[in-house]
Amino acid sequence: MKLNKKFGTLLASAALLGTGLFGGLGTVHAAEITGALDGADGVTVGQENGSENDATHITNADNNGTGQSTAGIGWAPGNLLLNQVPNFDFGTGHTLHGGQTVYPLLSAAAQSGARSLVVTDQRADMGKTEGWNVTLKLSDFKGTDAETLPSTTTDPINLNLYAADGDATDKAYIKAAIWDMDRTTADPALPAYVFDANNSTRTDKPDNVLDTAVRAGDDTTAVAVWGAAVGNGAGTWGLNFDGEHSAELTVPDAAQKIGTWTAQMDWTLSSGPIQ
């Protein structure tokens, strides 16, 4: 049997559903920027990006002159985006039938938040969102010769996800974030997803719906992983799997076979609140 060159990394792919969703991971098309002062009160036509003439002379006792001009800015609704989905590597070289059936993740990349599920909701103001949800399916684990590891309802291979109520180094946790493609453009080694310290205390964060198991090879069941209720989840949020025990793979002894095996994770982002 040939060994798979990916050495235990689960391949991640994503699907987008619902009204107003983009079709690409991490793809953000810039909105057309136009003048905010067109037709604004107090702005002379033709001077939207120019200067207002003022004929006020200094005639008062304080020797002060006055003049009025206008500043303006505006925002438009954007999209619901699945920016990033994580790879899960549980390692290779484990001893066959050595009594171990639960396998933690290998250590995450050096940058905190690099192994993260990231969603951006640009469609509405904070507090006025429609909500969104993410589900996950896991394929069978296969070798390069198309052989699969057996996973049944009675003796399953399960991907187990574990949540923390707040920041934690050992379980998955939520962080307000910024999706900044300029970082990746400037240095490909940097993730485009970065924590937003200014919004760390926001109360409208997504709900944590983890602590669940996704069975390998179950193509009929999409398991709820993460989501936001109505009114929550505006902006960019990351569900971070930095900790080695934020996700674990359970493989029964009878399903263990020599070689290296990979499975595809299909993440689906949908519009609407979590159920």
C-alpha positions, 0 to 999 in steps of 0.5 A: 500500500502506498502512503499518502503524501499529506501525512495525516492532514485532513483536506478542507473544502467549503460550500456557500448557500443562501442569498447574498453569499460569495462563491470563493474562500477569502475572496472580498471584492471591494465596493465601488467608492463614490462621493459622500457629499453628492447632493448633501445640504450645504455643499455647493454643486461642483465643490464636493471635493473642493472648497467653499468660498466664504465672504465673512469678514472679520468685523467683530470685536474678537477679530474672528472669522467663521466659515462652514464646510462639510465632511461626509462618509458612508457605508454599503452592505456587503456579503456573507463570507466564509473566509477560511477553513482549518486543516486538522493534522492528527499526525502519522507514525502512531503505533498500530494497535497500541491501545490508543484510540483518541488522537489530539491535533499536532501543535498549531502554526506559530501565529495564534489563530492560524488554524481557524474557521473564519466568517465575515457578515457584512450584510447589516449593522450590528444588532440587525443581522439575519444570523448565519450557521456553519455545518460540517461533513467528513468523508471516509478516510482513504489511502492512495489506493482508494481503500477506506478505513471502516467507520460504522454507526456502531463502531464509528471514526469520529471527529470530535470538536470541543468548545470553551466558554472563553479564551482557552489554549486547549479548546476551540474559542471565539475571537472578534477579528479583522480579515486583512488580505493586505497582510497576506499580500505583503507576507504570505507567511502571515494569516489574513485573519488577525484578532481585533483587540478593540472589539474583544468585549463585544456582546453580539458574538456568534454562539458556540455550538461545538462539543459535537461529533462528526462521523467519517463517511456520513454523507447524509448528516451535516453537523452544526458546528458554529453559528450566530443568532438573529442580531449577532455575528456582524463583522469578522469572527474566528473560531480558533482551533489553536489547542491540541485538544480543540479537536480530536479524532477517535479511531477504534482499534479495529479500524486502524490500518498501516499507512497514512489516510486522509479525509475531506471536510466539507464546511457549509456556510448558510444564511439564517440563524442557527437552529 
